[in-house]
Amino acid sequence: MSKDEDRAHPFRASHQDAAAAKETPDTPQTRAPAYRLAFSDPEFLLREELRPVRFQLELLKPQMIMDERGIESTVVMFGGARIPSPQNADKARTKTLRELSKYYEEARRFAYLMTERSQATYGREFVICTGGGPGVMEAGNQGADEAGGQSIGLNIVLPHEQAPNPFVTPDLSFNFHYFAIRKMHFLMRAAAITVFPGGFGTMDELFETLTLIQTGRMTPIPILLFGREFWDKVINWQALAEAGTISESDLKLFHYVETADEAVEIIDNWRKSKD
């Protein structure tokens, strides 16, 4: 806490009491869990009844840090963690993954181009935001880093993955327990969404975004699907419209692109139409 924050009110600051608690005399009473300050007691904070508080903390921490960094808008990049870089394509476990490695390079280039635009706003707008892991996520953070800009990584604790990739800006590398709060942070500042080929996680994030826009709970933004052949193969969008489970107009909620340049052009034109 800064000196200015200390002066914000006349009361003793919580961090002072937390430090003082470490100097408390060692007695049976002070060793008892009940004596711990509530905000310094991990066992208490991890209780079942405290889940609503943990929700709030996970929402607030990244929000406050991004506000302090002056980040106003992001460009979100969803995509498969298993998509290899072109240099590592020969190690991919399937032929399809080897072929999809071209999108690693497109993701890297797209992030580079958008970060150039971000730097024109002193890093306030169009900041690249990924899930912070490998594959397409790594490519996005790498492109932003190569352009000399900052980028966000929203990691989540999983049984077998994932550590932050080395290209995430350290001060913008976040870790989540709750998928729901993480997804909120993906969309709270989003000015555009790019979706590269991926698996369950990518599709979950895509359909969450489409549903929010379809139902009017979120302002429409560009949703760009990289790889028409992939997406048309795994999702029969037209069949949904023909069945009547979605409207024909819902098919206009997203655009197909193949290259970074196509994606940037759509975002630029969208911005111009709103000016």
N, C-alpha and C positions, 0 to 999 in steps of 0.2 A: 504494500500500500504506500502511495506517495504522501509527501508532507501535505500537499493540497487536500488529499482525501482525509487525512487526519484532522484538518481544520474544518471539514465540512459539517461536523456536529461536535458538541461539547463532551460527548461520552468517550470513555476509554475504548480504543479500537479492539476488535476481536482478535487480530493477529497478536496484539500485545498480551492478551490473556492466554492465548494458545502458547506463546513462548514462556510466559510465567508459569504455566501448568507443569512445564518440564522441570522446574526448580522446586516444585512442591515437596515437602518432607515425605519420605517413604514410610507410610503407615498402612495398617490393614484397611483403613477407610479410603485412603487415596489410591490404593491398588485395586479397589473394587470397581468393576465396570460402571456401576451406577454413578460414580464420581466424575467420570470423564465428561469434558465439555461435549455437548451433543454434536457440534459441527466438527469435532476432532475425533470422533468415535466411529471407526469404520464398521465395526460389528453392528452398531445401531443404525448407521446409514444404509446398510445392506439388508435390513430386516424387510420382510414381506410388506409390512404396513407402510414402509417408506418408498414403495415403488412410485407413487405420484410425484414425490419430491425428486427422485432420480430422473424421472421424465423431464421435469422442469430444468434440472441442472444440465442435462444433455442438450436441451434446447437452448439454454441461455449461454453456456460457455462458448460454443462456436459463434453464436450470434454476436456476443459482446466483443469477441476478438476481431471478427470481420468488421464490425462497426468501428472499432478503434483503428483498424487499418484503412478505413475509408472506402471499403469495397461496396459499391452500389449495385453492380450487376455482374452476372457470371454467364459463361457459355459452358454448358454441361456436356460432357462426353461420356456416354454409356457404351459399353462394348465388352466383348469376351476377354476374360483373363487368360484364356488358353491360346489366343491368336499370337503366333510367334512373329518376331521381326523377320524381315527377308533374309538376314544373315543366319538366322537359326531355323529357317523353314525346313531344312533337311532333317531336323530332329523332331518335327511334328509327328504325332502318332497317327494322323489320318491324312489322306490325300486332300480332303477338303480343307483342313487346317493349313496345309501347305499353300493351297491356292488362295486362301483368305489372308495370307501374310501380306499381300499387297495393301490391305487396308491399314496395317500397322504404319506403313509409310504415309498413307493419305492422312491418317490421324495425326501423325507427327507434323506433317506440313500444315494441316488445317490449324493446329494449335499455334504453330509459329506465326501464321498470317493473322490470326485473331489477336495474338499477343502484341503484334505490332500495332494494331488498332487500340488495344488496351493501353499501351504506353503513351499513345497520343492523349489519353485522358488521365495521365499520371497514375495509371494502375487502378483507377477507380471503377472503370466499366469493362465489361467483356473479359473478365478474369477467368481463365480456364479452370474448370472444376471437374475432377474425376473421382472415381472410387478409391484412388490412391494405390491400387494394386498393380499387378503385372499386365501384360498383353496390351490391349488398346489403351487402358488407363495409363500405363507407363509411357506409351507413345505420346499421349496428350501432354503429360507433365514434361516429357523430354522436349517436345517442340516449344513449349513455353519457356523452358530453361534456356534453350538454344537461342531464342529471340531476346534473351536478357530480361525476361519478365518474371513475375511471380505466378504461382498456380496453387490451387487448393487440392488437397487429398482428403476425402472422407472415408477413412478406413472403418472396418467393423471387425469385431472379434469373432473369428470362425475357428472351428476345430483344426483345420488343416492349412489355413491361410488366413490372413495375409499380412505380411509386414509392408510398411510403406515402401514404394519404389524410391530410388535414390534421387529422383528429379523433383519430387514435391518440395515446395518451399517449406523449410522446417517449421517456421512460425505459423504456417497454415496447414499443418499436418494434424488432422483430428482423428480421434478414435471413438467408436460408438459401441454401445451394447444393444441399443434398441433400433431395429430396422426402421420402424415407423418414424422415429425422430430423424434418423439419417436421411430418409427420403424427403422429409420436410425441408431439410437444409439443401438438398439438391435443387429444389424448386423455388424456394423462397426468394432468391435473387436472380433466377434464370431469365436471361434475355433471349436464349435460343437453346435448343436441345439437339444434339447429334446422337444418333444411335447406330452403332456399327454392329456387324454380325456378332451374336453371342448366344448364351444359353438361358437357363431359367431366370437368373438374376437380371440380365439385360431385358428380357421380355417382361418381367415383373415391373421394372422401372418404366418401360415404354408404355404398357397398358395403364399403369397408374396415371401417367401424364395425360394420355389420350382421354381417359375417363374424366379427369378433372376438367379438361377443356370442353369435352363433349357436354358435360352437365352444367357448364357455366360457373364452376367453382374456381376456375383459374382463367386469367386473361389469355387469349390466344397468343402464342409465340411460334416462331418457326420450329417445326419438328422435322428433322432431316434424317432419312434412313439411307445409310450408305450400303449400296449393293442390292439393286432391284432383284437380281437373279436369286440371291439368297433369301430375301424376305418373301418374294412371291412363291418360293418353293416351300417354305416352312409355315407360312400363314396365307390362307386363301381369303384375302380381304373381300374380293368380289362375291364369294359365296356367302359371306356374312350379310352383305348388302342385299343380295338376291333372296336370302332367307327372311329378310326383314328384321333381323336381330340388331342391325345398325341401319342408319339411314344412308342413302347414296351420298348425301352431302358430307357424311362423316369421313368419307374417303379423301376429302380435301383437307383434312386436318394435318396431313403430313405430305412430304415431298420426297421423291427418290433422288439421290445424287450418286455419282460414282467417284468424283474427285473433290479434293479440298477446294479447288478454285470454284467449282459449281456451288458448293455449300456457302462459301464466303459471298459469292455474288447474290444468292438468295437472301442472306442476312443483310447485306448492304442495301438491297432494294426494299426489303421489309422496313428497315430503318428510315429510308427516304420517304416511303409511303406514310410513315407516322409523323414525319416532321411537318 
